[in-house]
Structure formats: C-alpha cells, structure tokens
Amino acid sequence: MDAILREMYNAKHGEPERAAYQLPENLETYFVAKASKDAAGDVQ
C-alpha cells in the first residue's frame, strides 16, 4: 500500500525541472520605483 501511495503522490514524478522565473524588465522597474516612493512616504 505504501508503494502505491508513494507512486501516486510523489511530487517529482513525471514533472520536468522548472527554470527560475525571470521578472520582466518593466515590472522590475515598477517595483523599484514603488519601493523608493513608499520609502519616501508618498503612499496614496
């Protein structure tokens, strides 16, 4: 029974390795600007 459950619920079974997610440049720029604005206290 353990072997069956291990095969059914093994998280890595049949899944390809994922590459790290790369944040698009426009979103990276947005978050940098937002962080500096929030640090300055200009929160709306």
C-alpha positions as a Markdown table, in Angstrom:
| # | Residue | x | y | z |
|---|---|---|---|---|
| 1 | Met | 0.0 | 0.0 | 0.0 |
| 2 | Asp | 2.8 | 2.4 | 0.8 |
| 3 | Ala | 4.5 | 1.9 | -2.6 |
| 4 | Ile | 1.2 | 2.6 | -4.4 |
| 5 | Leu | 0.6 | 5.9 | -2.4 |
| 6 | Arg | 4.3 | 6.9 | -2.9 |
| 7 | Glu | 3.9 | 6.5 | -6.7 |
| 8 | Met | 0.6 | 8.3 | -6.7 |
| 9 | Tyr | 1.6 | 11.3 | -4.6 |
| 10 | Asn | 5.3 | 11.6 | -5.4 |
| 11 | Ala | 5.6 | 15.4 | -6.2 |
| 12 | Lys | 8.5 | 15.0 | -8.6 |
| 13 | His | 7.1 | 12.0 | -10.6 |
| 14 | Gly | 6.7 | 13.0 | -14.2 |
| 15 | Glu | 7.2 | 16.7 | -13.8 |
| 16 | Pro | 10.1 | 18.4 | -15.7 |
| 17 | Glu | 12.5 | 20.6 | -13.8 |
| 18 | Arg | 11.4 | 24.3 | -14.0 |
| 19 | Ala | 13.7 | 27.1 | -14.8 |
| 20 | Ala | 13.8 | 30.1 | -12.4 |
| 21 | Tyr | 11.2 | 32.7 | -13.2 |
| 22 | Gln | 12.7 | 35.9 | -14.7 |
| 23 | Leu | 10.8 | 39.1 | -13.8 |
| 24 | Pro | 10.2 | 41.2 | -16.9 |
| 25 | Glu | 12.2 | 44.4 | -17.0 |
| 26 | Asn | 9.1 | 46.7 | -17.0 |
| 27 | Leu | 7.9 | 45.0 | -13.8 |
| 28 | Glu | 11.3 | 45.2 | -12.2 |
| 29 | Thr | 11.4 | 48.9 | -12.9 |
| 30 | Tyr | 7.9 | 49.4 | -11.5 |
| 31 | Phe | 8.7 | 47.6 | -8.2 |
| 32 | Val | 12.0 | 49.6 | -7.8 |
| 33 | Ala | 10.1 | 52.9 | -8.3 |
| 34 | Lys | 7.3 | 51.8 | -6.0 |
| 35 | Ala | 9.7 | 50.8 | -3.2 |
| 36 | Ser | 11.5 | 54.1 | -3.4 |
| 37 | Lys | 8.2 | 56.0 | -3.4 |
| 38 | Asp | 7.0 | 54.0 | -0.4 |
| 39 | Ala | 10.2 | 54.6 | 1.4 |
| 40 | Ala | 9.8 | 58.4 | 0.8 |
| 41 | Gly | 6.4 | 58.3 | 2.5 |
| 42 | Asp | 4.4 | 59.3 | -0.6 |
| 43 | Val | 1.8 | 56.5 | -0.2 |
| 44 | Gln | -1.7 | 57.3 | -1.6 |
